């Protein structure tokens, strides 16, 4: 499923990735999913979620919220995939970056 979300104050690609992960978990819980498998090519974020090794960075503050949501599920799994294997998300992000203007929204594949 896909969802478009505009984040005008996101400060980095890592923060955008963290926000996308949080949005995916919010969507999963709102749809009453019991199990969620998250695949992502942002290795540091996936590792943070796998090992719960949070620090004080902006992205980690978002990931702490995501971890709280994940705990409400019966099961969850975070897996790193190489960008070449994550072509749907990469292609969606690439298309959005090329078509971005001040009136558009950022697309996220969730």
C-alpha positions in Angstrom: 0.0 0.0 0.0 1.1 3.5 -0.5 0.6 6.8 1.3 1.7 10.4 0.4 2.9 12.5 3.4 4.3 16.0 3.3 7.1 16.7 5.8 8.2 20.3 5.2 10.5 20.5 8.2 12.4 17.2 7.8 16.1 18.0 8.1 17.7 15.0 6.4 17.2 11.9 4.4 17.6 9.9 7.6 14.8 11.8 9.3 12.6 11.2 6.2 13.3 7.5 6.4 12.5 7.5 10.1 9.3 9.3 9.5 8.3 6.9 6.7 8.9 4.0 9.1 6.8 5.6 11.8 4.0 6.3 9.3 4.1 2.7 8.1 3.7 1.4 11.7 0.9 4.0 12.4 -0.9 2.7 9.3 -0.4 -0.9 10.3 -1.8 -0.4 13.7 -4.7 1.7 12.5 -5.6 -1.2 10.1 -5.4 -3.6 13.1 -2.5 -5.6 11.6 -1.1 -8.0 14.2 2.2 -8.8 12.5 4.5 -6.4 10.5 7.6 -7.1 8.5 9.5 -3.9 7.7 12.2 -4.0 5.0 14.4 -0.9 4.5 17.6 0.1 2.9 18.6 2.6 5.6 20.9 0.3 7.4 21.5 2.5 10.5 17.8 2.9 11.1 17.0 -0.8 10.7 19.9 -1.7 13.0 18.6 0.8 15.6 15.2 -0.8 15.5 16.6 -4.3 15.6 18.9 -3.7 18.6 17.1 -0.8 20.3 20.3 1.2 20.4 18.8 4.7 20.5 20.8 7.9 20.7 19.8 11.5 20.9 19.7 12.2 17.2 16.5 13.6 15.5 15.9 10.4 13.6 16.3 8.3 16.8 13.7 10.3 18.6 11.3 9.4 15.8 12.4 5.8 16.0 11.7 5.6 19.7 8.0 6.4 18.9 8.1 3.7 16.2 9.5 1.2 18.7 6.6 2.0 21.1 4.1 1.3 18.2 5.9 -1.9 17.3 5.6 -3.2 20.8 1.8 -3.0 20.5 1.9 -5.6 17.7 1.9 -9.3 18.3 5.0 -9.7 16.2 7.3 -7.5 14.1 10.5 -7.8 12.2 12.9 -5.2 10.8 15.2 -6.4 8.0 17.9 -4.5 6.1 17.7 -5.0 2.3 20.2 -3.5 -0.2 18.8 -0.6 -2.3 19.0 -2.8 -5.4 16.6 -5.2 -3.8 14.3 -2.4 -2.6 13.6 -1.1 -6.0 9.9 -0.1 -5.4 10.8 2.3 -2.6 13.9 3.6 -4.4 12.0 4.2 -7.7 9.1 5.9 -5.8 11.6 8.2 -4.0 13.6 8.9 -7.2 10.4 9.9 -9.1 9.3 12.1 -6.3 12.6 13.9 -6.0 12.6 14.7 -9.7 9.0 16.0 -9.7 9.1 17.9 -6.4 7.8 21.4 -6.2 6.6 23.6 -3.3 3.0 22.4 -3.9 3.6 18.7 -4.1 3.8 16.0 -1.5 6.5 13.5 -0.7 5.5 9.9 -1.7 6.3 7.0 0.5 5.9 3.3 -0.4 4.7 1.6 2.8 
